[in-house]
């Protein structure tokens, strides 16, 4: 679950108990600025659309950043207002 107020991702178990939380307000690949969407792949990697930082970020289940893409620019390979994400 995304917590836009805290700029964080919260992970819950099937009973609704919070297991982990990661993230904080920040720029670039180190933090979130209004995360707007989240998706999970078959390997349980999480993909977050970081709206304010105009990036997409990939994390493992422990909250470690695996990859990121994008920046606050308008050129090739850059994003503007990333608000959602889906994986197959």
KEMARVO-154650 format. One line per field, with one value per residue: residue number from 1; x, z, y of N, C-alpha, C, CB in turn. Coordinates in steps of 0.05 Angstrom, whole numbers. Each point is the difference from the previous one (the first is absolute). Glycine has a CB too. Layout:
<recs>
k = NUM	...
nxx = X	...
nzz = Z	...
nyy = Y	...
caxx = X	...
cazz = Z	...
cayy = Y	...
cxx = X	...
czz = Z	...
cyy = Y	...
cbxx = X	...
cbzz = Z	...
cbyy = Y	...
</recs>
This chain:
<recs>
k = 1	2	3	4	5	6	7	8	9	10	11	12	13	14	15	16	17	18	19	20	21	22	23	24	25	26	27	28	29	30	31	32	33	34	35	36	37	38	39	40	41	42	43	44	45	46	47	48	49	50	51	52	53	54	55	56	57	58	59	60	61	62	63	64	65	66	67	68	69	70	71	72	73	74	75	76	77	78	79	80	81	82	83	84	85	86	87	88
nxx = 17	29	8	-19	16	58	10	-22	-7	-43	28	-64	23	-47	-8	0	66	22	37	20	-12	42	-4	26	-32	45	2	6	-17	-15	-66	-48	-3	-62	18	-42	6	15	7	13	36	-23	44	-51	24	-38	-4	3	-32	52	-62	50	41	-39	10	-31	24	8	-11	27	-53	45	-34	49	-16	-6	5	-2	-24	6	31	-42	5	-47	51	-23	-29	-46	-53	-30	-19	36	-71	22	45	-35	47	-25
nzz = 0	-39	63	-53	63	-9	-66	14	-43	53	-16	23	14	-36	56	-38	21	-28	-22	0	12	-52	-1	25	-34	-48	-51	-29	2	60	-8	-24	-28	19	9	-51	13	42	-53	41	-55	12	41	44	-48	35	-62	44	-54	36	-18	16	-38	-57	28	-25	62	-22	67	-1	28	23	-31	-46	-37	-37	-27	12	-58	10	1	18	-71	-34	-16	-26	55	27	24	-9	63	13	8	-7	6	-34	18	-47
nyy = -23	45	18	48	9	-24	20	-70	-43	-10	-59	-11	-59	-12	36	59	-11	58	-53	61	62	3	61	48	41	-18	28	-52	-51	31	-1	-17	57	-33	-72	14	-65	-45	-38	-47	-18	-53	26	23	51	41	22	54	27	34	36	29	-31	6	-68	-47	-12	-62	-4	-58	-6	44	52	-22	55	-57	57	62	4	65	49	37	-14	7	-48	-45	-28	46	-24	53	-26	-63	0	-65	-41	-43	-41	-34
caxx = -17	14	-8	8	6	27	18	11	-14	-6	-5	-17	-5	-28	-18	-2	20	23	25	23	-5	25	-3	-2	-1	27	2	16	-5	2	-25	-25	-15	-27	-2	-26	-9	17	-6	17	3	-1	23	-6	14	-19	5	-13	0	7	-11	15	27	-3	17	-10	20	-4	10	-6	-19	12	0	26	-3	14	3	-17	1	-14	10	-19	5	-20	14	-3	4	-8	-29	-13	-23	-5	-21	-10	18	-11	20	-12
cazz = 0	0	20	-12	21	9	-22	7	-7	22	-8	19	-5	-7	22	2	19	-14	3	-7	-13	-9	-15	14	-19	-10	-29	-13	6	29	15	-16	1	-8	-16	-11	-9	7	-12	9	-20	9	18	23	-1	0	-19	11	-16	19	-16	4	-10	-28	-4	7	17	4	27	8	22	24	-4	-12	-28	-20	-25	-2	-27	-3	14	-2	-26	-21	-23	-7	22	25	5	12	16	1	20	2	-12	-1	-10	-9
cayy = 23	25	19	25	20	-6	-6	-26	-24	-18	-28	-14	-28	-7	7	29	10	12	-15	16	26	12	25	26	22	5	2	-20	-28	-4	4	2	25	-6	-24	0	-26	-23	-26	-22	-21	-28	-5	17	26	22	22	23	25	21	22	26	-2	-8	-24	-27	-13	-28	-8	-28	-2	12	29	9	10	-17	16	23	12	26	24	23	14	-6	-11	-28	-18	14	-1	24	-7	-29	-3	-27	-20	-28	-20	-24
cxx = 18	-11	10	7	29	20	14	-17	-3	-6	-14	-1	-29	-20	-3	19	23	26	24	-10	26	-6	-2	-1	29	-1	17	-7	-1	-26	-23	-10	-27	-2	-29	-11	20	-10	20	2	0	23	-3	18	-22	9	-17	2	3	-7	16	28	1	18	-17	22	-8	14	-4	-18	11	1	26	-6	16	6	-17	3	-16	14	-20	5	-21	13	-6	6	-6	-30	-10	-25	-7	-21	-10	20	-14	22	-16	14
czz = 0	22	-10	21	10	-22	4	-12	25	-10	22	-6	-6	22	5	20	-16	6	-3	-12	-9	-17	19	-21	-10	-31	-11	8	30	15	-19	3	-12	-17	-9	-9	8	-14	10	-22	12	19	26	1	-2	-18	10	-20	20	-14	2	-10	-30	-7	5	15	5	27	4	24	25	-3	-12	-29	-19	-26	2	-28	1	15	-4	-25	-20	-25	-5	24	27	1	12	15	-1	22	2	-14	1	-10	-8	11
cyy = 25	18	27	21	-3	-4	-27	-23	-17	-28	-14	-30	-5	6	30	12	12	-15	19	27	11	25	24	21	6	1	-22	-28	-5	3	2	29	-5	-26	-4	-27	-22	-25	-20	-21	-28	-7	17	25	21	22	24	23	23	27	25	-1	-9	-23	-25	-13	-29	-8	-30	2	13	31	10	9	-18	16	24	12	26	22	22	16	-9	-11	-29	-17	13	1	25	-10	-30	-5	-29	-19	-27	-18	-25	-24
cbxx = -37	9	2	-29	-49	-20	6	19	19	-17	41	-27	39	18	14	-46	-14	-23	-23	29	-41	23	-22	25	-42	20	-6	36	22	46	25	-11	42	-10	38	10	-25	11	-20	-12	26	-22	29	-16	42	-14	10	9	-29	37	-44	-28	15	-12	41	-31	12	-4	-10	45	-19	27	-32	27	-7	-24	10	4	5	-42	48	-1	50	-28	36	12	34	43	3	18	-17	48	-13	-47	41	-47	37	-14
cbzz = 24	-49	39	-40	13	40	-9	43	-48	28	-29	6	31	-31	21	-12	35	1	-17	-8	28	0	-37	42	22	40	2	-3	-43	-4	35	7	-3	2	25	-14	-38	45	-41	49	-28	-43	-40	25	-23	47	-40	47	-37	22	8	39	46	-11	15	-41	22	-50	18	-17	-20	8	37	30	17	19	-27	49	-23	-5	-7	49	10	18	8	-48	-27	0	6	-37	-7	-16	-9	1	14	-8	29	-42
cbyy = -25	-4	-33	-10	-1	-20	50	19	1	39	-1	42	-12	-34	-43	-5	-34	45	-41	-42	8	-44	-25	-17	19	-21	49	33	-12	15	24	-49	28	49	-21	45	21	21	22	9	33	-12	-10	-41	-19	-11	-31	-15	-21	-27	-20	8	-11	47	25	-3	44	-9	46	-17	-42	-42	4	-32	47	-40	-41	10	-45	-25	-14	2	3	36	32	9	-23	27	-49	31	46	-11	47	16	26	17	18	23
</recs>
